[in-house]
């Protein structure tokens, strides 16, 4: 979602400067490729790139194709085939062994188009589906469309597929024919960015905010000390709240993509926050400190008549973070962000070299 947000910001800036733009989207991949379907890149007519569709090897050629799409004023599908060991004919060295389909869409800001759909996806705190259609026989490409604006049989087919994508929680491909034009439809499942709430504005929170923003999380910093929790110290945080837990809790929003890390180094503050987090909709509560601190906190809470269910206890990660051998604040930040990402993605962290199946799950 961070890539989409960056693209939306770059488009708004290009629009202010009167630049023409095109959106490049990876719509299908067969075999090995650095980026998967849903990867995007915005290209301006003067050659500025935002986002990425490969590890850097396709961008040069994609720039030329995007400018051509802008000039011609129509969607263009480009297929990069690296299954053949001799990929010199592409003019690029991909270093992969796959077939990558990329759709280039010139953006017309005067109509409701791809950028409006991407903007809606980043502004909402719920899952969404982005539909992109392309034709393998190089006829008219449907492009990135708003399903609500479709009509007839294709609207019915897309609606049924969107329901399936939501139920499965992952992206999908399907085909649809209308007239003589057969469209391949890529239905991309998009989750909102992780919302990280950090209770604690000490110096060790600084690298955690930086790391989380780099990973695309939205970040809220809360603390009872205004000298610590302020915009000067945390310019990257979206929100900064100062106060005691009962004063702050109702100002916070929680959903299934929310994570909270308690690291104020004030035992009573963290304890009170943990009690208030019971029954909140969130998937991760991280406690900085040893397991003995976690056990003590849960025992004191139980003595107050507040009991976490087994399901709620599974969402409490104390000590917070993966075992990476972290020592410094920056290393701990990496450890914590890695664990949060794994939890949100439903992954059990392992070395990738130990995976017997492909790194990326197939749509």
C-alpha positions in Angstrom: 0.0 0.0 0.0 3.0 2.3 0.6 3.8 2.1 -3.1 0.3 3.1 -4.1 0.4 6.0 -1.6 3.7 7.2 -3.1 2.3 7.0 -6.6 -0.8 9.0 -5.6 1.3 11.7 -4.1 3.6 11.8 -7.2 0.6 12.0 -9.5 -0.9 15.0 -7.6 2.5 16.8 -7.8 2.8 16.0 -11.5 -0.7 17.3 -12.0 0.2 20.6 -10.3 3.2 21.0 -12.6 1.1 20.2 -15.8 2.9 17.0 -16.6 1.4 14.1 -18.4 1.6 10.7 -16.8 1.1 7.0 -17.4 0.6 4.1 -15.0 2.5 0.9 -15.5 1.0 -2.2 -13.7 2.4 -5.7 -13.6 -0.8 -7.7 -14.4 0.5 -11.2 -14.8 3.7 -13.2 -14.2 4.7 -16.7 -15.3 7.8 -18.2 -13.7 10.3 -16.1 -11.8 10.2 -12.3 -11.5 11.4 -9.7 -8.9 7.9 -8.1 -8.7 4.5 -9.8 -8.7 1.2 -8.8 -10.1 0.0 -5.5 -8.6 3.4 -3.8 -8.7 3.0 -0.4 -10.1 5.1 2.6 -11.4 4.0 6.1 -12.3 5.9 7.6 -15.2 5.8 11.3 -16.2 6.4 12.6 -19.7 9.7 14.0 -18.6 11.0 10.7 -17.3 10.3 10.8 -13.5 9.6 7.4 -12.0 7.7 6.6 -8.8 7.3 3.0 -7.7 8.8 -0.1 -9.3 7.8 -2.9 -11.7 11.1 -4.8 -11.4 14.4 -4.8 -9.6 15.5 -1.9 -11.8 16.1 -3.9 -15.0 12.8 -3.1 -16.7 12.4 0.5 -15.8 14.5 1.9 -18.6 12.6 0.1 -21.3 9.3 0.7 -19.5 9.9 4.5 -19.5 10.0 4.4 -23.3 6.9 2.3 -23.5 5.1 4.6 -21.0 5.9 7.7 -23.0 4.7 6.0 -26.2 1.4 5.2 -24.4 1.1 8.8 -23.4 1.8 10.0 -27.0 -0.7 7.5 -28.5 -3.3 8.1 -25.8 -4.3 4.5 -25.4 -3.5 1.5 -23.2 -0.6 -0.6 -24.2 0.3 -4.2 -23.1 4.0 -5.1 -23.2 5.2 -8.7 -22.6 8.8 -9.3 -21.4 9.7 -13.0 -22.0 12.9 -14.1 -20.3 12.2 -17.9 -20.5 14.7 -17.8 -23.4 18.3 -17.6 -22.0 19.1 -15.1 -24.7 17.2 -12.0 -23.5 19.4 -9.6 -25.4 16.4 -9.1 -27.8 14.6 -7.2 -25.0 17.5 -4.8 -24.6 17.5 -5.5 -20.9 19.2 -8.0 -18.6 16.4 -9.3 -16.4 18.3 -12.0 -14.5 15.0 -13.9 -14.0 13.4 -16.8 -15.8 9.8 -15.7 -16.4 7.2 -13.9 -18.5 6.1 -10.5 -17.2 3.0 -8.7 -18.6 2.9 -5.0 -18.0 -0.1 -2.8 -18.8 0.7 0.9 -19.6 -2.2 3.3 -19.1 -2.0 7.0 -20.0 -3.8 9.0 -17.3 -6.5 11.5 -18.3 -7.2 13.5 -15.1 -10.4 14.8 -16.5 -12.2 11.5 -16.2 -12.6 9.0 -13.3 -9.7 6.7 -14.0 -7.0 4.6 -12.5 -5.6 7.3 -10.2 -9.1 7.9 -8.6 -9.3 4.2 -7.9 -5.9 4.1 -6.3 -6.7 7.2 -4.2 -9.8 5.5 -2.9 -7.8 2.4 -1.9 -5.3 4.4 0.2 -7.9 6.6 1.9 -10.1 3.8 3.3 -9.3 1.7 6.4 -10.8 -1.4 4.9 -9.8 -4.0 2.3 -10.6 -3.3 -1.3 -10.3 -4.9 -4.7 -8.7 -3.2 -7.7 -9.8 -4.5 -11.1 -7.4 -4.3 -14.1 -8.3 -5.8 -17.5 -6.0 -6.5 -20.4 -6.2 -8.3 -23.7 -3.7 -11.0 -24.7 -4.6 -10.5 -28.4 -3.6 -6.8 -28.2 -7.1 -5.5 -28.8 -8.7 -2.9 -26.6 -7.5 -3.2 -23.0 -10.1 -2.5 -20.3 -7.5 -1.1 -18.0 -7.9 -0.2 -14.3 -11.6 0.4 -13.8 -14.1 1.1 -11.0 -16.3 -2.1 -10.9 -19.3 0.1 -9.9 -19.1 1.8 -13.3 -19.2 -1.4 -15.3 -22.5 -2.6 -16.9 -24.1 -5.7 -18.3 -22.6 -9.2 -18.2 -19.1 -8.0 -17.4 -20.3 -6.2 -14.2 -22.0 -9.4 -13.1 -18.9 -11.5 -13.7 -16.6 -9.0 -12.0 -19.0 -8.7 -9.0 -19.0 -12.4 -8.5 -15.2 -12.6 -8.7 -14.8 -9.7 -6.3 -16.9 -11.5 -3.8 -14.6 -14.5 -4.2 -11.5 -12.4 -3.8 -12.8 -11.0 -0.5 -13.8 -14.4 0.8 -10.3 -15.9 0.0 -8.4 -12.8 1.0 -6.0 -12.9 -2.0 -5.8 -11.7 -5.5 -7.1 -13.6 -8.5 -7.1 -13.8 -12.3 -10.0 -14.7 -14.6 -11.1 -14.3 -18.2 -14.1 -12.6 -19.6 -15.3 -12.2 -23.3 -17.5 -9.6 -24.6 -17.9 -9.4 -28.4 -14.7 -10.4 -30.1 -12.6 -9.1 -27.2 -11.4 -11.5 -24.6 -10.2 -9.7 -21.4 -7.9 -11.2 -18.8 -9.0 -9.7 -15.5 -6.5 -9.2 -12.6 -8.5 -8.7 -9.4 -6.1 -7.4 -6.8 -6.9 -7.8 -3.1 -5.6 -4.7 -1.2 -5.3 -4.6 2.6 -5.0 -1.2 4.3 -1.6 -0.4 5.7 -0.6 -1.6 9.1 -1.5 1.0 11.7 1.2 1.0 14.4 0.4 2.6 17.7 3.6 3.1 19.8 3.0 3.8 23.5 6.3 5.5 24.4 8.2 8.5 23.1 11.7 7.7 24.4 14.8 7.7 22.3 14.3 4.0 21.4 11.0 4.8 19.8 12.8 7.0 17.2 14.2 4.2 15.0 11.0 2.2 15.4 9.0 5.1 13.9 11.5 5.5 11.1 11.6 1.7 10.4 7.8 1.4 10.5 7.3 4.4 8.1 9.9 2.9 5.8 7.9 -0.3 5.7 4.7 1.6 4.9 3.0 1.5 8.3 1.0 4.5 9.5 2.3 5.5 12.9 0.8 7.0 16.0 3.0 7.9 19.0 1.4 8.3 22.4 3.0 9.3 25.7 2.2 11.2 28.9 5.2 13.5 28.5 4.8 16.5 26.1 8.5 17.1 26.1 9.0 13.7 24.5 5.9 13.2 22.4 6.1 16.2 20.0 6.4 16.9 16.2 10.0 18.0 16.5 11.1 14.6 17.8 8.7 12.5 15.6 8.2 14.3 12.3 7.4 11.1 10.5 4.5 10.1 12.8 1.0 10.7 11.4 -0.4 11.3 14.8 1.0 12.3 18.2 -1.2 12.1 21.3 -0.2 13.3 24.8 -2.0 12.2 27.9 -2.8 9.3 30.3 -4.2 6.1 28.9 -7.8 6.8 29.8 -7.6 10.2 28.1 -6.1 8.7 25.0 -7.8 5.4 24.4 -11.0 6.8 22.9 -8.9 8.9 20.4 -7.4 5.8 18.9 -8.9 3.7 16.1 -8.5 -0.1 16.1 -9.0 -2.6 13.4 -7.7 -6.0 12.2 -4.6 -4.2 10.7 -3.7 -2.4 14.0 -0.6 -3.2 16.1 0.3 -1.7 19.4 3.7 -1.7 21.0 4.0 -0.8 24.7 7.4 0.7 25.4 7.1 3.7 27.7 9.5 2.3 30.2 6.8 3.3 32.7 5.4 0.1 34.1 2.1 1.6 35.4 1.5 3.4 32.1 2.0 0.2 30.1 -0.1 -1.8 32.5 -3.0 0.6 32.3 -2.8 0.7 28.5 -2.8 -3.1 28.3 -5.9 -3.3 30.5 -7.7 -0.8 28.2 -6.7 -2.7 25.1 -8.7 -5.8 26.1 -11.7 -6.4 23.8 -10.2 -3.9 21.2 -10.1 -5.1 17.6 -6.5 -5.6 16.9 -4.1 -8.4 16.0 -0.9 -7.5 17.8 0.1 -6.2 21.2 3.8 -6.0 21.7 5.4 -5.6 25.2 9.0 -4.3 25.4 10.9 -6.1 28.1 11.4 -9.7 29.4 8.7 -12.4 29.8 8.7 -11.9 33.5 7.4 -8.4 33.0 4.6 -9.8 30.8 3.7 -12.4 33.3 3.6 -9.9 36.2 1.4 -7.5 34.2 -1.1 -10.3 33.3 -1.2 -11.5 36.9 -1.9 -8.0 38.2 -4.6 -7.5 35.6 -6.2 -10.8 36.6 -6.1 -9.8 40.3 -8.3 -6.8 39.2 -10.8 -9.2 37.8 -9.8 -8.7 34.2 -9.1 -11.9 32.3 -7.7 -12.2 28.8 -9.2 -15.1 26.8 -6.9 -17.7 25.1 -7.5 -15.9 21.8 -6.6 -12.5 23.3 -3.4 -13.9 24.9 -2.3 -15.2 21.5 -2.3 -11.6 20.3 0.1 -10.5 23.1 3.7 -10.7 22.0 6.0 -10.2 25.0 8.9 -9.9 24.6 8.1 -8.1 21.4 10.0 -8.9 18.2 11.7 -11.8 16.4 14.9 -13.4 17.7 17.4 -11.7 15.3 20.1 -11.2 17.9 19.1 -7.5 18.2 20.9 -5.3 20.7 20.7 -1.7 19.6 17.5 0.3 19.4 17.6 0.2 15.5 18.1 -3.6 15.5 15.2 -4.0 18.0 13.1 -1.8 15.7 13.9 -4.1 12.8 13.0 -7.1 14.9 9.7 -5.6 16.0 8.6 -4.5 12.6 9.5 -7.9 11.1 7.3 -9.7 13.7 4.4 -7.3 13.1 4.6 -7.8 9.4 4.7 -11.6 9.8 1.7 -11.6 12.1 -0.3 -9.3 9.8 0.5 -11.5 6.8 -0.2 -14.7 8.6 3.3 -16.0 8.1 5.5 -18.2 10.3 9.0 -16.6 9.8 11.6 -19.0 8.3 14.7 -18.7 6.1 13.5 -18.4 2.5 16.1 -20.9 1.5 14.2 -23.5 3.5 10.9 -23.0 1.5 10.2 -25.9 -0.9 7.5 -23.9 -2.7 7.9 -20.5 -4.5 8.6 -17.4 -2.4 5.4 -15.7 -3.6 2.0 -17.5 -3.5 0.3 -17.8 -6.8 -2.9 -15.8 -7.3 
